[in-house]
Amino acid sequence: MTKSRSNTRLVADQGLQEAAAQYAWNKVHGKPMREIARATGVHASTVMRHVRKIESNAEDPQIQALIRAAEAAPMEMGHSV
């Protein structure tokens, strides 16, 4: 894999980790999407897209692993909510 492809994959993996964390904050911990958006510095529609992306790919073993890791991790959303 070339350096640019590995960097792209790393960014994609970080994006999936962020999406899984937002999914866990919303679905597991019951945080409203707007609260998550304010805490992470993104628009509420971005959080909604992330949550839907994880929901639509929930059968993927990689996504399942990311959800489990996000559920187990402490809730850190940039600043406390």
Helices and strands as residue ranges (DSSP letters): H 3-23, I 24-28, H 33-40, H 44-56, H 61-72
